Amino acid sequence: MSSNRVAVVVGVGPGLGAAVSRRFASAGFSIGLVARTAATCEAVQREIEQAGGRALSVPADAADPASVAAAFARVKEALGPAEAMIYNAGVFRMAGALELTPRELEAAWKINCLGGFLSAQAALPDMLARGRGTLLFTGATASLRGGARFAALAVGKFGLRALAQSLARELGPRGIHVAHVIVDGLIDTPRVRGMAPDRDAATLLAPEALAETYFQLHAQPPRAWTHELDVRPSVEKF
């Protein structure tokens, strides 16, 4: 088994997931890149490898227990056990109470919440065996406030926050740092730029700056752990 330091990022997209992967890779971590779409992971893998790093792309469904377990097993076999797991998968469906279907609500909850639980379960055995590790969960404004027509997002994000709190209280004394990051604002991604090409960049969260926050959470010494923090652009009202 490899002795490399390994981080697994679940929910790798062109924004935050890619930036977090690059940041951990720049610190010498081998990166397990997990996402539903193989092409997204492979693009980030190429970036990391071209910079001299090591990465493995593993397509998986974050809401499916067998798929998640298989993805983590592949990463462990190829790279080694995870020292850090970053859960960044999420889906957004904006709909009113009479528009949203039970199936849509359940599907959103599975990605926004259940997937975090499944990923933590997959990473934890090796972390507990070593007596150290980090679980980081990406939250949102909807983690704290259920806005009109945001039920599908808020239900899952509230649940993910509760999961992080429960895991932190259970696992902190056993050496596992669990942190929840409330991303309070839009992240500067190609998709967001396409939707609002004239938007001032100062109103958007910079993925690389966010990724630095995630890495610093992982690097915190056990005598000064952060469990939850919120991040937003300086001009964001809150």
Sequence and secondary structure as in RCSB ss.txt:
>XXXX:A:sequence
MSSNRVAVVVGVGPGLGAAVSRRFASAGFSIGLVARTAATCEAVQREIEQAGGRALSVPADAADPASVAAAFARV
KEALGPAEAMIYNAGVFRMAGALELTPRELEAAWKINCLGGFLSAQAALPDMLARGRGTLLFTGATASLRGGARF
AALAVGKFGLRALAQSLARELGPRGIHVAHVIVDGLIDTPRVRGMAPDRDAATLLAPEALAETYFQLHAQPPRAW
THELDVRPSVEKF
>XXXX:A:secstr
   S EEEEES  TTHHHHHHHHHHHTT EEEEEES HHHHHHHHHHHHHTT  EEEEE  TT HHHHHHHHHHH
HHHT   SEEEE         TTT  HHHHHHHHIIIIIHHHHHHHHHHHHHHHHT EEEEEEEEGGGT   TT 
HHHHHHHHHHHHHHHHHHHHHGGGTEEEEEEEE S B  HHHHHH TTS GGGSB HHHHHHHHHHHHH  GGG 
  EEEE  TT   
